[in-house]
Amino acid sequence: MFRICVQKDLAEIVVLFNQAKRHMVRQGIYQWTSEYPNEQLIKEDIHEKRLYKLVENDKIVNVVTLEINQAENLAWMKRFVTIPEKESTGLASVMLENIYRMMKERKLSFLYASTNHTNKNMRYFFEKHCFHFVASYVPENRSEFGEFLIYKKQMDVRNNDESFNSR
């Protein structure tokens, strides 16, 4: 079930992020640090109503921060994570389908996301879902991790289906 996160979810989400950070390091993915993402950032995302969850059997299995900018007709997906034991089971695709529906309802045309160049699973996920690479950058606060890649997907809000174009 897709829902917005609430304050009572905080402890479970912090555990999920900490598990994911350890899992990423074991896989050689250098995207997050021991300080990022942190509990304060998660609290802010919950307070600002931009953190969404997928729940399976009363357990949070996937979360994503969705920053919506209605004026610029776009949304950014950030901190998109699935609990390690459910990785590669299709949960991220289910979350993405829910994001597509939300964007369609709000008539948003562009969905952006970024990932570290070492995160091959996420890069594959974006390509599988017809996101297009648009740019790279090196963040000042994580320059030791190298390039981050920005992906973009365009939605056709004129028709009534849920599909995104591959433009």
N, C-alpha and C positions, 0 to 999 in steps of 0.2 A: 504494500500500500504506500502510495506517494503522499507525503504531507510536509507541511512546514515544521521545522524544529521548534520546540518550546524549551523553556528553562529547565524543566525536569529531565530533559534529554542530555544535559551538559556532561554529566559524569560518564555516561555511556559513549558519547561522542569523543571525549578526551581519550578514553581507552582505545577506541577505534583508531584515532590518529596516531597514538603512540605505537600501536601494533603495526600500523602501516609504515611508519617511519623506520622501525627496526627491519621490517620486511624489505623495504626499498634498499636499505644499506646492504643487506645480505645479497640482493640482486645486482648490486653495483649501480644503483640509480641514485644520482646525487642531485636532488631537487630540493629537499627540505632539510632543515637543521634541527638540532635538539631544541632550539628556541622558536622555530617556525614550522608549522602553525602551532600556536600556543592557546592555553585556556582563555586568556583575555580576548584574543582574536575571535575565538569561537563564541564567546559571550556576546561580543559586538555583532557578529553575524546573526545570532539568535535574536538579539534585541532589535536589530534593523530589519528583521523578517526577510532575510536573504539566504538562510541556510535551510536546505530541503533534505528530506530523508526518504529512504525506502525501508519499509519494515516487513520482515518475514518471520512468522512465528513469534511475534512480540519482541523481536530483536532488530535493532538498527543494523542493516547490512551494507548500506551505501549512503553517502552524503555528498552534497555539492553546494557550494556557494554560488548563487546566481545574482550578479549585479546587473540590474536592469536600468537602462538609460532610454526612457521613452522618447525624450527630445531628439536623441541621435538615432532612434530606431534600431537599437541593438541591445544585446545582453552579453555579458562575459561570464563564462563558467570558470570557477576557481576552486581549488582544493577539492577536486573530484576524487573520491576514494571509496573503495570497496574493502570490506574486511578481508584479510589475506586468505582465509580458508574458503571464501566464496569467489575469489578471483577467477576470471575466465569462465563464469557460469551464465553470462548474459545479463547480469544485474545492471551493469553500466549501460547496456543498450536499453533496458527497461527504463532506467532513469532518464536517458536521453529522449526517449519517446514521450515521457511526461513533460520534459522541458519543451519539446517541440509543440505539444498541445498548449502549454501555457503561453508560449510565444505567439502561436496562432491566435489565441484569444485576445492577446494584447496588440495584435497586428505588428509585431516586431519582425524585421526582415533579416537581421544579421546576428549570427551567433559566433562569438570568438572564444578561444581558449589558448592557453600556452602550456608547454611542457619542456622539461630539460631534454637536451639532445641524447642523454643516456637512458631516457625512459622509452625504450623501444615498444613496450606494451601499449603505452598511451599513444605513441605516434602511430602504431598500427591501428588502434581503435579509431583515431581521427580519420585516417585514410580509408578505413573500412566503411565509415559513415559519411564519406564524400566531403570531408573538410578539405580545404586547400591551404597549403603552406603559403603564408604571405610575407613573413619577415622573421628576422632573428634579432636578439638583443642579449646583452650581458648585464644582469642587474648589479648595481653597485654593492648592495649588501650581501650578494652571493656570487661574486665574480670568480671565486675559486671553483665554482661548479661549471663554468663555461657557458656556452650559448643556450638560450632558451628559444624555442621555436613557437611562433604565433600561427595559429590556424583559424580559418574563417569558413563559415557556411552561410549560404544565402537561402532564405525561405521565400517562396512565392505566396504572399499573403492575399493575392487576388482570387485564388481558387479555394475551394472548400475542402480539399483533402489535407492530410497531415504531412505530406511529403515536402522535403526540402529539395531545392534544385541542387545540381552539382556544379553550379557556377562558382 
